Amino acid sequence: MTKIKMDHEKQGRVHPRVADLKNKFVKGEVDRREFLRTTTLLGLSAAAAYTFADTFDVKLPSLISSAEAATPKKGGTIRCAMAVQDMSDPAVFDWVQKSNVTRQMAEYLTITGADNVTRPMLAEKWVPSDDLKTWTFHIRKGVMFGNGDELTADDVIANINRWLDPNVGSSMVGMLNTMLKEVDGKDKDGKPVKVKRMIEGSVEKVDSHTVRIHLTSPDLSIPEKMYHYPAVILHRSFAEKGANITKTPDLGTGPYTLAEFRVGEVAILKRRGGSFKYWGEDPLLDEIHYIDTGTDGSASLAALVSGQVDATYNLDLTLLGAAQTMPGVIVHDVTTAQTGCMRIQGTAAPFDDIRVRQAMQLAANNEQMLKTAHQGRGQVAENHHVCACQPDYAELPKIKRNVGKAKQLLADAGHGDGLEITCNVGNTDGQWETDQVVVLKQNLAEAGINLNVNVMPSAQYWDVWDKAPFSLTVWTHRPLATMLLGVAYRTGVPWNEAKYSSKEFDDLLTQAESTVDIDKRRKIMAKVEKRLQDDAIMIQPFFRSVMTATSDKVKGYEGHPTSYHQWNKVWIDS
Protein backbone atom coordinates (compact mmCIF):
# COMPACT_ATOMS: atom_id res chain seq x y z
CA MET A 1 0.00 0.00 0.00
CA THR A 2 2.76 2.42 0.94
CA LYS A 3 4.64 1.75 -2.29
CA ILE A 4 1.53 2.41 -4.40
CA LYS A 5 0.89 5.67 -2.55
CA MET A 6 4.44 6.84 -3.05
CA ASP A 7 4.30 5.98 -6.75
CA HIS A 8 1.14 8.05 -7.07
CA GLU A 9 2.90 10.95 -5.42
CA LYS A 10 5.66 10.80 -8.02
CA GLN A 11 3.03 10.85 -10.79
CA GLY A 12 1.44 14.00 -9.41
CA ARG A 13 -1.67 12.10 -8.33
CA VAL A 14 -4.80 14.06 -7.39
CA HIS A 15 -6.63 12.87 -4.30
CA PRO A 16 -9.66 10.76 -5.33
CA ARG A 17 -12.04 12.88 -3.23
CA VAL A 18 -11.30 15.94 -5.37
CA ALA A 19 -13.33 14.48 -8.26
CA ASP A 20 -16.33 13.99 -5.96
CA LEU A 21 -16.02 17.57 -4.73
CA LYS A 22 -15.92 18.86 -8.31
CA ASN A 23 -19.13 16.99 -9.12
CA LYS A 24 -20.87 18.31 -6.02
CA PHE A 25 -19.74 21.86 -6.77
CA VAL A 26 -21.07 21.70 -10.35
CA LYS A 27 -24.40 20.35 -9.01
CA GLY A 28 -24.58 23.13 -6.41
CA GLU A 29 -24.29 20.73 -3.47
CA VAL A 30 -21.08 22.40 -2.24
CA ASP A 31 -20.61 26.17 -2.19
CA ARG A 32 -17.64 27.96 -3.65
CA ARG A 33 -15.89 28.68 -0.37
CA GLU A 34 -16.10 25.09 0.85
CA PHE A 35 -14.95 23.76 -2.53
CA LEU A 36 -11.88 25.99 -2.59
CA ARG A 37 -10.98 25.31 1.01
CA THR A 38 -11.38 21.54 0.86
CA THR A 39 -9.75 20.84 -2.51
CA THR A 40 -6.65 22.82 -1.56
CA LEU A 41 -6.41 20.89 1.71
CA LEU A 42 -6.54 17.69 -0.34
CA GLY A 43 -3.47 18.84 -2.24
CA LEU A 44 -4.97 20.58 -5.29
CA SER A 45 -3.12 23.79 -6.09
CA ALA A 46 -4.96 27.00 -5.29
CA ALA A 47 -4.55 28.11 -8.92
CA ALA A 48 -6.21 24.93 -10.21
CA ALA A 49 -9.01 25.17 -7.63
CA TYR A 50 -9.79 28.79 -8.49
CA THR A 51 -9.64 28.12 -12.22
CA PHE A 52 -12.18 25.33 -11.92
CA ALA A 53 -14.42 27.37 -9.61
CA ASP A 54 -14.35 30.37 -11.94
CA THR A 55 -15.25 28.16 -14.91
CA PHE A 56 -18.46 26.93 -13.31
CA ASP A 57 -19.24 29.80 -11.00
CA VAL A 58 -18.71 32.93 -13.07
CA LYS A 59 -21.62 34.78 -11.46
CA LEU A 60 -19.95 34.89 -8.04
CA PRO A 61 -17.01 37.16 -7.23
CA SER A 62 -13.62 35.63 -6.66
CA LEU A 63 -12.45 35.27 -3.09
CA ILE A 64 -9.05 36.54 -4.16
CA SER A 65 -8.70 40.26 -3.53
CA SER A 66 -8.44 42.39 -6.61
CA ALA A 67 -5.07 43.93 -7.32
CA GLU A 68 -4.44 47.51 -6.41
CA ALA A 69 -4.60 49.90 -9.32
CA ALA A 70 -1.44 51.62 -8.20
CA THR A 71 1.96 50.18 -9.03
CA PRO A 72 3.61 48.64 -5.95
CA LYS A 73 6.61 50.54 -4.60
CA LYS A 74 9.60 48.88 -3.04
CA GLY A 75 11.17 50.29 0.11
CA GLY A 76 9.90 52.27 3.03
CA THR A 77 8.71 51.47 6.53
CA ILE A 78 5.31 50.58 7.92
CA ARG A 79 4.57 51.48 11.54
CA CYS A 80 1.79 49.60 13.31
CA ALA A 81 0.28 50.34 16.72
CA MET A 82 0.14 47.00 18.53
CA ALA A 83 0.97 45.58 21.95
CA VAL A 84 4.58 44.43 22.08
CA GLN A 85 4.49 41.37 24.30
CA ASP A 86 7.07 38.93 25.61
CA MET A 87 7.56 36.35 22.86
CA SER A 88 10.49 34.13 23.74
CA ASP A 89 9.23 30.70 22.61
CA PRO A 90 6.77 30.56 19.69
CA ALA A 91 5.74 26.99 20.60
CA VAL A 92 3.87 28.34 23.63
CA PHE A 93 2.52 31.55 22.11
CA ASP A 94 -0.89 32.35 23.55
CA TRP A 95 -1.92 35.35 21.46
CA VAL A 96 -1.70 36.72 17.95
CA GLN A 97 0.33 39.88 18.62
CA LYS A 98 3.37 37.82 19.50
CA SER A 99 3.10 35.83 16.30
CA ASN A 100 2.70 38.95 14.17
CA VAL A 101 6.21 40.03 15.11
CA THR A 102 7.64 36.54 14.81
CA ARG A 103 6.05 35.63 11.48
CA GLN A 104 8.13 38.31 9.76
CA MET A 105 11.37 36.52 10.70
CA ALA A 106 10.19 32.90 10.94
CA GLU A 107 7.65 31.02 8.85
CA TYR A 108 5.25 28.10 8.64
CA LEU A 109 4.84 24.99 6.52
CA THR A 110 1.59 26.44 5.17
CA ILE A 111 -0.19 29.78 5.01
CA THR A 112 -3.92 30.46 5.25
CA GLY A 113 -4.97 33.63 3.50
CA ALA A 114 -7.77 36.07 4.27
CA ASP A 115 -9.91 34.02 1.87
CA ASN A 116 -9.72 30.98 4.21
CA VAL A 117 -7.72 29.01 1.63
CA THR A 118 -4.54 27.28 2.78
CA ARG A 119 -1.55 27.35 0.46
CA PRO A 120 2.02 26.00 0.53
CA MET A 121 4.72 28.00 2.29
CA LEU A 122 7.86 26.23 3.55
CA ALA A 123 6.25 23.04 2.32
CA GLU A 124 6.07 23.29 -1.47
CA LYS A 125 3.25 20.72 -1.47
CA TRP A 126 1.56 18.04 0.61
CA VAL A 127 0.04 14.69 -0.32
CA PRO A 128 -2.67 13.10 1.86
CA SER A 129 -3.36 9.39 1.69
CA ASP A 130 -6.77 8.20 0.53
CA ASP A 131 -7.87 7.65 4.12
CA LEU A 132 -6.41 10.99 5.35
CA LYS A 133 -4.35 9.21 8.01
CA THR A 134 -0.98 9.82 6.36
CA TRP A 135 0.26 13.23 5.25
CA THR A 136 3.47 13.69 3.28
CA PHE A 137 4.98 17.17 3.30
CA HIS A 138 7.56 18.03 0.66
CA ILE A 139 9.86 20.70 2.09
CA ARG A 140 11.16 23.41 -0.24
CA LYS A 141 14.78 23.04 -1.22
CA GLY A 142 17.10 26.01 -1.07
CA VAL A 143 15.31 27.73 1.86
CA MET A 144 17.89 29.52 3.99
CA PHE A 145 17.80 30.27 7.71
CA GLY A 146 19.17 33.60 8.83
CA ASN A 147 22.30 31.80 10.07
CA GLY A 148 23.02 30.47 6.56
CA ASP A 149 21.92 26.86 7.10
CA GLU A 150 19.46 25.23 4.71
CA LEU A 151 16.01 24.15 5.92
CA THR A 152 15.70 20.35 5.94
CA ALA A 153 13.36 17.63 7.15
CA ASP A 154 15.39 17.46 10.38
CA ASP A 155 14.34 21.00 11.27
CA VAL A 156 10.66 20.24 10.67
CA ILE A 157 10.80 17.04 12.74
CA ALA A 158 12.62 18.81 15.60
CA ASN A 159 9.82 21.39 15.74
CA ILE A 160 7.03 18.80 15.71
CA ASN A 161 8.77 16.90 18.51
CA ARG A 162 8.91 20.10 20.61
CA TRP A 163 5.26 20.97 19.97
CA LEU A 164 4.12 17.57 21.19
CA ASP A 165 6.44 17.36 24.18
CA PRO A 166 4.14 17.64 27.24
CA ASN A 167 6.91 19.43 29.11
CA VAL A 168 6.80 22.31 26.59
CA GLY A 169 3.07 22.98 26.98
CA SER A 170 2.25 23.95 23.39
CA SER A 171 -1.36 24.28 22.25
CA MET A 172 -0.34 22.20 19.23
CA VAL A 173 -1.05 19.21 21.48
CA GLY A 174 -4.75 20.00 21.01
CA MET A 175 -4.32 20.44 17.27
CA LEU A 176 -2.41 17.20 16.63
CA ASN A 177 -4.23 14.92 19.04
CA THR A 178 -4.27 12.07 16.49
CA MET A 179 -0.47 11.78 16.82
CA LEU A 180 -0.66 11.25 20.58
CA LYS A 181 -1.40 8.61 23.15
CA GLU A 182 -2.25 8.94 26.82
CA VAL A 183 0.38 7.63 29.24
CA ASP A 184 1.15 7.80 32.95
CA GLY A 185 3.06 10.87 34.05
CA LYS A 186 3.52 13.29 36.92
CA ASP A 187 2.47 16.89 37.47
CA LYS A 188 4.76 19.68 38.70
CA ASP A 189 4.20 18.52 42.29
CA GLY A 190 5.13 14.93 41.47
CA LYS A 191 1.57 13.59 41.67
CA PRO A 192 0.57 10.85 39.17
CA VAL A 193 -1.41 12.17 36.20
CA LYS A 194 -2.26 11.14 32.68
CA VAL A 195 -0.28 12.99 30.01
CA LYS A 196 -0.30 12.91 26.22
CA ARG A 197 2.87 11.90 24.41
CA MET A 198 3.69 11.52 20.75
CA ILE A 199 3.31 8.00 19.43
CA GLU A 200 6.63 6.52 18.37
CA GLY A 201 6.92 6.54 14.59
CA SER A 202 4.18 9.13 14.03
CA VAL A 203 6.73 11.41 12.34
CA GLU A 204 8.87 9.85 9.63
CA LYS A 205 11.84 11.29 7.76
CA VAL A 206 11.42 10.04 4.19
CA ASP A 207 14.44 11.89 2.86
CA SER A 208 16.31 15.15 3.47
CA HIS A 209 13.34 17.25 2.34
CA THR A 210 10.32 15.01 2.90
CA VAL A 211 8.43 14.45 6.15
CA ARG A 212 5.57 12.00 6.60
CA ILE A 213 3.07 12.27 9.44
CA HIS A 214 1.08 9.23 10.58
CA LEU A 215 -2.22 9.71 12.41
CA THR A 216 -4.33 7.30 14.43
CA SER A 217 -7.49 8.55 12.71
CA PRO A 218 -8.22 10.66 9.61
CA ASP A 219 -7.86 14.43 9.79
CA LEU A 220 -8.66 16.69 6.84
CA SER A 221 -7.38 19.89 8.44
CA ILE A 222 -3.69 19.02 8.99
CA PRO A 223 -2.42 21.70 6.52
CA GLU A 224 -4.59 24.35 8.24
CA LYS A 225 -3.27 23.31 11.63
CA MET A 226 0.27 23.89 10.40
CA TYR A 227 -0.55 27.61 10.27
CA HIS A 228 -1.77 27.76 13.88
CA TYR A 229 0.36 30.58 15.28
CA PRO A 230 2.58 28.47 17.59
CA ALA A 231 3.51 26.18 14.64
CA VAL A 232 6.54 28.28 13.66
CA ILE A 233 9.36 26.36 11.94
CA LEU A 234 12.67 27.22 13.58
CA HIS A 235 16.20 25.88 13.24
CA ARG A 236 16.71 22.50 14.89
CA SER A 237 19.10 24.13 17.39
CA PHE A 238 16.47 26.56 18.73
CA ALA A 239 15.88 24.75 22.04
CA GLU A 240 19.55 24.15 22.83
CA LYS A 241 20.28 27.82 22.16
CA GLY A 242 17.82 28.98 24.79
CA ALA A 243 14.43 28.80 23.05
CA ASN A 244 14.15 32.59 22.75
CA ILE A 245 13.38 33.99 19.31
CA THR A 246 14.11 37.56 20.41
CA LYS A 247 17.72 36.59 21.09
CA THR A 248 18.15 34.23 18.12
CA PRO A 249 16.19 35.78 15.20
CA ASP A 250 18.68 34.20 12.78
CA LEU A 251 17.06 30.82 13.51
CA GLY A 252 14.08 31.71 11.31
CA THR A 253 13.66 31.67 7.52
CA GLY A 254 11.70 34.92 7.13
CA PRO A 255 12.94 37.94 5.15
CA TYR A 256 13.29 40.16 8.24
CA THR A 257 15.42 40.10 11.36
CA LEU A 258 14.69 41.62 14.76
CA ALA A 259 16.80 44.75 15.07
CA GLU A 260 15.29 46.16 18.26
CA PHE A 261 12.91 44.73 20.85
CA ARG A 262 11.56 46.09 24.15
CA VAL A 263 8.46 44.60 25.77
CA GLY A 264 5.74 47.21 26.11
CA GLU A 265 7.56 49.63 23.83
CA VAL A 266 8.74 48.63 20.37
CA ALA A 267 9.70 45.82 18.00
CA ILE A 268 11.67 46.85 14.91
CA LEU A 269 12.21 44.43 12.05
CA LYS A 270 14.62 45.11 9.21
CA ARG A 271 15.20 43.32 5.95
CA ARG A 272 17.95 40.69 6.31
CA GLY A 273 21.20 41.72 4.68
CA GLY A 274 24.55 40.18 3.93
CA SER A 275 24.59 36.86 2.11
CA PHE A 276 21.02 35.96 3.07
CA LYS A 277 18.83 35.10 0.10
CA TYR A 278 15.10 34.85 0.70
CA TRP A 279 13.43 31.84 -0.94
CA GLY A 280 10.15 33.53 -1.80
CA GLU A 281 8.94 36.68 -3.49
CA ASP A 282 10.90 39.52 -1.99
CA PRO A 283 8.70 41.71 0.25
CA LEU A 284 8.27 45.35 -0.66
CA LEU A 285 8.90 46.95 2.73
CA ASP A 286 12.39 47.58 4.10
CA GLU A 287 11.30 47.79 7.72
CA ILE A 288 8.32 46.93 9.94
CA HIS A 289 7.92 48.79 13.23
CA TYR A 290 5.48 47.67 15.94
CA ILE A 291 4.85 50.46 18.43
CA ASP A 292 3.08 49.80 21.73
CA THR A 293 0.64 52.64 22.39
CA GLY A 294 -0.87 51.08 25.51
CA THR A 295 -4.32 49.68 26.23
CA ASP A 296 -6.26 52.88 25.52
CA GLY A 297 -7.60 52.49 21.99
CA SER A 298 -7.81 56.24 21.50
CA ALA A 299 -4.02 56.44 21.75
CA SER A 300 -3.50 54.18 18.73
CA LEU A 301 -6.10 56.09 16.69
CA ALA A 302 -4.53 59.41 17.69
CA ALA A 303 -1.14 58.08 16.63
CA LEU A 304 -2.62 57.08 13.25
CA VAL A 305 -4.27 60.45 12.66
CA SER A 306 -1.11 62.35 13.64
CA GLY A 307 1.04 60.23 11.33
CA GLN A 308 3.07 58.55 14.09
CA VAL A 309 1.85 55.14 12.84
CA ASP A 310 0.42 53.90 9.57
CA ALA A 311 -1.86 51.15 10.88
CA THR A 312 -3.55 49.81 14.00
CA TYR A 313 -3.74 46.18 15.07
CA ASN A 314 -7.24 46.74 16.38
CA LEU A 315 -9.72 49.61 16.26
CA ASP A 316 -11.59 50.06 19.50
CA LEU A 317 -15.29 49.79 18.77
CA THR A 318 -16.05 52.97 20.71
CA LEU A 319 -13.88 54.89 18.25
CA LEU A 320 -15.37 53.45 15.06
CA GLY A 321 -17.63 56.41 14.33
CA ALA A 322 -14.82 58.90 14.82
CA ALA A 323 -12.39 56.91 12.67
CA GLN A 324 -14.86 56.74 9.79
CA THR A 325 -15.03 60.54 9.62
CA MET A 326 -11.31 61.25 9.83
CA PRO A 327 -9.57 62.21 6.57
CA GLY A 328 -6.85 59.87 5.38
CA VAL A 329 -8.09 56.97 7.55
CA ILE A 330 -9.43 53.72 6.06
CA VAL A 331 -11.45 51.37 8.28
CA HIS A 332 -11.31 47.65 7.53
CA ASP A 333 -14.16 45.44 8.81
CA VAL A 334 -13.71 41.66 8.78
CA THR A 335 -16.28 39.00 9.68
CA THR A 336 -14.64 36.55 12.06
CA ALA A 337 -15.12 33.80 14.63
CA GLN A 338 -13.30 35.92 17.22
CA THR A 339 -15.18 35.95 20.49
CA GLY A 340 -15.19 36.67 24.20
CA CYS A 341 -15.99 33.35 25.85
CA MET A 342 -16.93 33.25 29.52
CA ARG A 343 -16.03 29.66 30.28
CA ILE A 344 -17.03 27.95 33.50
CA GLN A 345 -14.88 25.39 35.29
CA GLY A 346 -17.27 22.62 36.24
CA THR A 347 -14.70 21.22 38.66
CA ALA A 348 -14.93 24.17 41.08
CA ALA A 349 -17.75 25.06 43.48
CA PRO A 350 -20.44 26.28 42.99
CA PHE A 351 -20.05 25.49 39.29
CA ASP A 352 -19.59 21.77 39.97
CA ASP A 353 -23.39 21.61 40.16
CA ILE A 354 -24.58 21.64 36.54
CA ARG A 355 -27.83 23.29 37.62
CA VAL A 356 -25.88 26.42 38.54
CA ARG A 357 -24.20 26.50 35.14
CA GLN A 358 -27.50 25.89 33.35
CA ALA A 359 -29.13 28.69 35.34
CA MET A 360 -26.38 31.10 34.31
CA GLN A 361 -26.88 30.25 30.64
CA LEU A 362 -30.66 30.60 30.83
CA ALA A 363 -30.39 33.99 32.54
CA ALA A 364 -27.85 35.36 30.06
CA ASN A 365 -29.14 37.55 27.25
CA ASN A 366 -26.72 36.95 24.38
CA GLU A 367 -28.54 39.28 22.00
CA GLN A 368 -28.34 42.14 24.49
CA MET A 369 -24.63 41.57 25.06
CA LEU A 370 -23.94 41.79 21.33
CA LYS A 371 -26.07 44.92 20.94
CA THR A 372 -24.73 46.74 24.01
CA ALA A 373 -21.12 45.62 24.19
CA HIS A 374 -20.33 45.41 20.47
CA GLN A 375 -22.88 47.71 18.80
CA GLY A 376 -24.54 44.72 17.19
CA ARG A 377 -21.50 44.17 14.95
CA GLY A 378 -21.21 40.42 14.78
CA GLN A 379 -23.31 37.30 15.14
CA VAL A 380 -25.23 36.05 18.17
CA ALA A 381 -23.64 32.85 19.49
CA GLU A 382 -25.21 29.79 21.04
CA ASN A 383 -22.92 28.76 23.91
CA HIS A 384 -20.99 26.12 21.96
CA HIS A 385 -18.14 28.15 20.40
CA VAL A 386 -18.93 27.33 16.77
CA CYS A 387 -19.57 30.26 14.45
CA ALA A 388 -21.99 30.41 11.53
CA CYS A 389 -19.13 31.86 9.47
CA GLN A 390 -17.20 28.57 9.79
CA PRO A 391 -17.93 25.86 7.21
CA ASP A 392 -18.53 23.12 9.79
CA TYR A 393 -21.23 25.04 11.69
CA ALA A 394 -24.49 23.17 12.23
CA GLU A 395 -27.66 25.09 13.03
CA LEU A 396 -29.40 23.97 16.23
CA PRO A 397 -32.85 24.87 17.61
CA LYS A 398 -32.64 28.22 19.38
CA ILE A 399 -32.64 28.18 23.18
CA LYS A 400 -34.81 30.97 24.60
CA ARG A 401 -33.85 32.99 27.63
CA ASN A 402 -35.82 31.81 30.65
CA VAL A 403 -35.20 33.67 33.91
CA GLY A 404 -37.98 31.78 35.72
CA LYS A 405 -36.41 28.42 34.94
CA ALA A 406 -33.01 29.79 35.95
CA LYS A 407 -34.42 30.73 39.38
CA GLN A 408 -35.92 27.29 39.81
CA LEU A 409 -32.63 25.56 38.92
CA LEU A 410 -30.78 27.71 41.45
CA ALA A 411 -33.36 26.86 44.13
CA ASP A 412 -33.04 23.16 43.33
CA ALA A 413 -29.26 23.51 43.70
CA GLY A 414 -29.68 25.02 47.18
CA HIS A 415 -29.24 28.67 46.20
CA GLY A 416 -32.82 29.87 46.53
CA ASP A 417 -31.66 32.81 48.65
CA GLY A 418 -29.16 33.92 46.02
CA LEU A 419 -25.63 33.22 44.89
CA GLU A 420 -22.50 35.35 44.64
CA ILE A 421 -19.83 34.65 42.02
CA THR A 422 -16.91 36.51 40.39
CA CYS A 423 -15.87 36.86 36.75
CA ASN A 424 -12.36 37.98 35.81
CA VAL A 425 -11.86 40.18 32.75
CA GLY A 426 -8.62 41.64 31.41
CA ASN A 427 -9.74 43.83 28.47
CA THR A 428 -6.97 42.16 26.51
CA ASP A 429 -8.67 43.17 23.27
CA GLY A 430 -10.71 46.22 24.26
CA GLN A 431 -13.31 47.75 26.53
CA TRP A 432 -16.03 45.62 24.94
CA GLU A 433 -14.91 42.74 27.18
CA THR A 434 -15.87 44.54 30.40
CA ASP A 435 -19.01 45.92 28.75
CA GLN A 436 -20.05 42.36 27.94
CA VAL A 437 -19.58 41.18 31.53
CA VAL A 438 -21.45 44.22 32.89
CA VAL A 439 -24.48 43.26 30.78
CA LEU A 440 -24.19 39.70 32.07
CA LYS A 441 -24.12 41.06 35.64
CA GLN A 442 -27.47 42.74 34.98
CA ASN A 443 -28.86 39.57 33.38
CA LEU A 444 -27.82 37.30 36.25
CA ALA A 445 -29.16 39.70 38.87
CA GLU A 446 -32.67 39.02 37.55
CA ALA A 447 -32.21 35.36 38.52
CA GLY A 448 -30.75 36.10 41.96
CA ILE A 449 -27.06 35.82 41.12
CA ASN A 450 -24.76 38.62 42.23
CA LEU A 451 -21.85 38.77 39.77
CA ASN A 452 -18.71 40.61 40.85
CA VAL A 453 -16.78 41.97 37.88
CA ASN A 454 -13.04 41.75 38.58
CA VAL A 455 -11.32 43.96 36.00
CA MET A 456 -7.61 43.15 35.87
CA PRO A 457 -4.64 44.63 34.00
CA SER A 458 -4.29 42.64 30.79
CA ALA A 459 -0.77 41.47 31.68
CA GLN A 460 -2.00 40.07 35.00
CA TYR A 461 -5.00 38.41 33.38
CA TRP A 462 -2.83 35.97 31.45
CA ASP A 463 -1.45 34.72 34.76
CA VAL A 464 -4.91 33.47 35.82
CA TRP A 465 -6.89 32.96 32.62
CA ASP A 466 -6.76 29.17 32.77
CA LYS A 467 -6.89 28.90 36.58
CA ALA A 468 -9.82 31.03 37.78
CA PRO A 469 -13.21 29.23 37.93
CA PHE A 470 -15.00 31.89 35.87
CA SER A 471 -13.34 34.32 33.46
CA LEU A 472 -13.80 35.96 30.08
CA THR A 473 -11.10 35.00 27.58
CA VAL A 474 -10.84 36.38 24.07
CA TRP A 475 -10.40 33.61 21.51
CA THR A 476 -9.26 34.36 18.00
CA HIS A 477 -10.60 33.04 14.69
CA ARG A 478 -9.76 29.64 13.26
CA PRO A 479 -10.75 28.73 9.71
CA LEU A 480 -12.43 25.56 10.96
CA ALA A 481 -14.39 25.14 14.18
CA THR A 482 -12.88 21.72 14.88
CA MET A 483 -9.46 23.37 15.15
CA LEU A 484 -10.64 25.68 17.94
CA LEU A 485 -12.58 22.96 19.74
CA GLY A 486 -9.55 20.67 19.69
CA VAL A 487 -7.35 23.35 21.22
CA ALA A 488 -9.85 24.55 23.82
CA TYR A 489 -12.07 21.66 24.93
CA ARG A 490 -10.42 18.32 24.20
CA THR A 491 -9.59 16.40 27.36
CA GLY A 492 -6.20 17.18 28.86
CA VAL A 493 -4.93 19.78 26.37
CA PRO A 494 -2.99 22.81 27.68
CA TRP A 495 -5.54 25.47 26.71
CA ASN A 496 -8.59 23.67 28.11
CA GLU A 497 -9.34 26.49 30.53
CA ALA A 498 -12.76 25.02 31.39
CA LYS A 499 -11.05 21.81 32.60
CA TYR A 500 -13.67 20.09 30.46
CA SER A 501 -13.54 16.34 29.94
CA SER A 502 -16.07 14.35 27.94
CA LYS A 503 -15.26 11.13 26.09
CA GLU A 504 -18.39 11.57 23.99
CA PHE A 505 -17.28 15.04 22.95
CA ASP A 506 -13.71 13.89 22.22
CA ASP A 507 -14.91 11.00 20.07
CA LEU A 508 -17.40 13.13 18.15
CA LEU A 509 -14.78 15.80 17.52
CA THR A 510 -12.37 13.21 16.15
CA GLN A 511 -15.13 11.95 13.84
CA ALA A 512 -15.83 15.48 12.60
CA GLU A 513 -12.12 16.10 11.91
CA SER A 514 -11.97 13.01 9.71
CA THR A 515 -15.11 13.65 7.65
CA VAL A 516 -14.64 15.33 4.26
CA ASP A 517 -18.28 15.36 3.15
CA ILE A 518 -19.63 18.67 4.46
CA ASP A 519 -23.19 17.43 5.03
CA LYS A 520 -22.00 14.42 7.00
CA ARG A 521 -19.57 16.61 8.95
CA ARG A 522 -22.32 19.06 9.91
CA LYS A 523 -24.48 16.21 11.23
CA ILE A 524 -21.61 15.19 13.50
CA MET A 525 -20.97 18.81 14.45
CA ALA A 526 -24.61 19.18 15.49
CA LYS A 527 -23.94 16.51 18.12
CA VAL A 528 -20.67 18.21 19.12
CA GLU A 529 -22.39 21.56 19.59
CA LYS A 530 -25.31 20.00 21.48
CA ARG A 531 -22.92 18.17 23.82
CA LEU A 532 -21.20 21.45 24.72
CA GLN A 533 -24.54 23.19 25.22
CA ASP A 534 -25.91 20.41 27.42
CA ASP A 535 -22.80 20.36 29.60
CA ALA A 536 -23.17 24.13 30.13
CA ILE A 537 -19.48 24.99 30.38
CA MET A 538 -19.61 28.44 28.85
CA ILE A 539 -21.58 31.61 28.30
CA GLN A 540 -20.49 32.57 24.82
CA PRO A 541 -22.76 35.37 23.66
CA PHE A 542 -21.47 36.52 20.27
CA PHE A 543 -18.87 36.36 17.54
CA ARG A 544 -17.58 39.79 16.69
CA SER A 545 -16.67 41.66 13.56
CA VAL A 546 -13.10 42.95 13.87
CA MET A 547 -12.14 46.46 12.83
CA THR A 548 -8.71 47.81 12.01
CA ALA A 549 -7.62 51.14 10.58
CA THR A 550 -4.85 52.17 8.22
CA SER A 551 -3.60 55.33 6.58
CA ASP A 552 -4.69 55.74 2.98
CA LYS A 553 -0.96 55.64 2.17
CA VAL A 554 -0.93 51.92 3.04
CA LYS A 555 -1.54 49.88 -0.11
CA GLY A 556 -2.12 46.18 -0.61
CA TYR A 557 -3.37 45.66 2.95
CA GLU A 558 -6.06 43.05 3.55
CA GLY A 559 -7.65 42.36 6.94
CA HIS A 560 -7.21 38.76 8.07
CA PRO A 561 -9.97 37.08 10.12
CA THR A 562 -7.38 35.80 12.62
CA SER A 563 -5.71 39.26 12.73
CA TYR A 564 -2.53 37.81 11.24
CA HIS A 565 -0.22 40.35 9.60
CA GLN A 566 0.86 39.25 6.14
CA TRP A 567 2.91 42.25 5.05
CA ASN A 568 4.74 40.75 2.07
CA LYS A 569 2.64 42.52 -0.58
CA VAL A 570 1.99 45.71 1.39
CA TRP A 571 3.70 48.97 0.46
CA ILE A 572 3.69 52.64 1.43
CA ASP A 573 2.57 55.11 -1.22
CA SER A 574 4.29 58.23 -0.01
Helices and strands as residue ranges (DSSP letters): H 2-10, H 16-26, H 32-41, H 46-56, E 77-81, G 90-92, H 96-102, E 110-112, E 118-120, E 123-128, E 134-139, H 153-163, H 172-175, G 177-179, E 180-186, E 192-198, E 203-207, E 210-214, H 222-225, G 249-251, E 256-262, E 266-271, E 287-291, H 297-305, E 311-312, G 317-319, H 320-325, E 329-334, E 339-344, H 354-363, H 366-374, E 378-380, H 403-412, E 419-425, H 432-445, E 449-455, H 458-464, E 470-475, H 481-488, H 503-514, H 518-535, E 538-539, E 542-544, E 546-551, E 554-555, E 571-572
